[in-house]
């Protein structure tokens, strides 16, 4: 990161008055933003990623998917899970930054 970017981040940190917000992101960028701003990770989507189609469904029915059952999904080189809800299609969450599914589920 160059000095211009660091200066911009520092300026935003000083101007920011909202330290309690949730980012919903399709991939790791939400965690990067929290980290760069020195803020706590308050997002349910940190350290994971969705396919674009699954992310759209997740956002459209956020409350239902946040309340959904998370079941381990196999067939990937990293942990993954399926969110099951009775009213919407299941979606896959990819937990590529975790050692195993249980660790991902707890986080």
JOFEN-V376396 format. One record per backbone hydrogen bond with DSSP energy under -0.5 kcal/mol. NH is the residue of the N-H (numbers start at 0). CO is the residue of the C=O. Records with the same first field share a line. If there is no record, write none. Layout:
NH: CO + CO
This chain:
5: 1
6: 2
7: 3
8: 4
9: 5
10: 6
11: 7
12: 8
13: 9
14: 10
15: 11
18: 16
24: 22
29: 26
31: 27
32: 28
33: 29
34: 30
35: 31
36: 32
37: 33 + 34
38: 33
41: 39
44: 22
45: 42
47: 44
48: 93
49: 25
54: 50
55: 51
56: 52
57: 53
58: 54
59: 55
60: 56
61: 58
64: 60
65: 61
66: 62
67: 64
68: 83
70: 68 + 81
72: 79
78: 94 + 97
79: 72
80: 92
81: 70
82: 90
83: 68 + 81
84: 82 + 87
87: 84
90: 82
92: 80
93: 48
94: 78 + 92
95: 93
96: 46
97: 94
103: 99
104: 100
105: 101
106: 102
